[in-house]
Amino acid sequence: MTTTTTTRTAIDVPARPTTPMARLRWGLSDTWTLTLRGINHWIRQPLPVIGGMAFMVMLVALYGFLFGGAMQVPGGGSYVEFLLPGMFVMTMAFGIGETMSAVSVDAERGVTDRFRSMPMSSSAVVLGRSITDMLYSTVGLGVMIGAGLALGWRWHGGIGETLAAFGLLLLLRFAMLWVGIFLGLIVPGPGTVNAVWTVLFPLTMVTAAFAPPETMPAWLGFLAEWNPLSATIYATRDLFGNPGVGGASFVSDNAMLLSVAWPLILLAVFLPLSVHRYRHLSR
């Protein structure tokens, strides 16, 4: 009889850090690793990224050329300049679907469970996803700015006001991506993402982006006016010096304040919910 002896090699699992500074370094290292993972996905699969950006550029050209000659901007001015700040905001809002889909796919394929079983920071997965999506959104915003400039859009404010407008757009995207992370963690699977996005899509469209809310039916205008996206639309139009600023509503009169308050409220709600959901995920 031959006896076979199997030798198992022990794998040293690093101990979890105990001091606050060590935990911080540990978390930042894991977050950066997962950020690089997301960037590598873009490099290896560029078509979805290119397709998403091309879709937004197509929408800008479609709305600008189809409705530009017929739309009357309140107070006068170019409809393209009225439209572009709203389209920038829409680009930031549409990122919810991309984030939700990526998070849901990782969870469905067991990637998220694998991460949770590894000796890594529990918050690094969602933080890495947020940084990856912010990088993607910054590139996407740059593409949209280029498309707008090609169509005749210009900013007329100073450099400080222009940078502040871009800052408000990225702040909104940062808040919206945490909404997407949370939804991606709670939906049953990638197949449900389309159903959820079907509900969310009208909410991102009923805004002050395409037409002034006062020209809509009263109930629809109320919804568009108080949509959190509309505050950022009003504020960026003002900072860019584009037409369509002003009005007699509370939102338009306090757009700067609300364009900061709404994203902070969304962050205060969905960031801790996302981290809590990830830590207690059981799929």
Summary of the structure (lengths in Angstrom):
residues: 283
radius of gyration: 22.3
end to end distance: 45.7
largest distance: 96.3
contacts: 879
relative contact order: 0.14
helix: 74%
strand: 0%
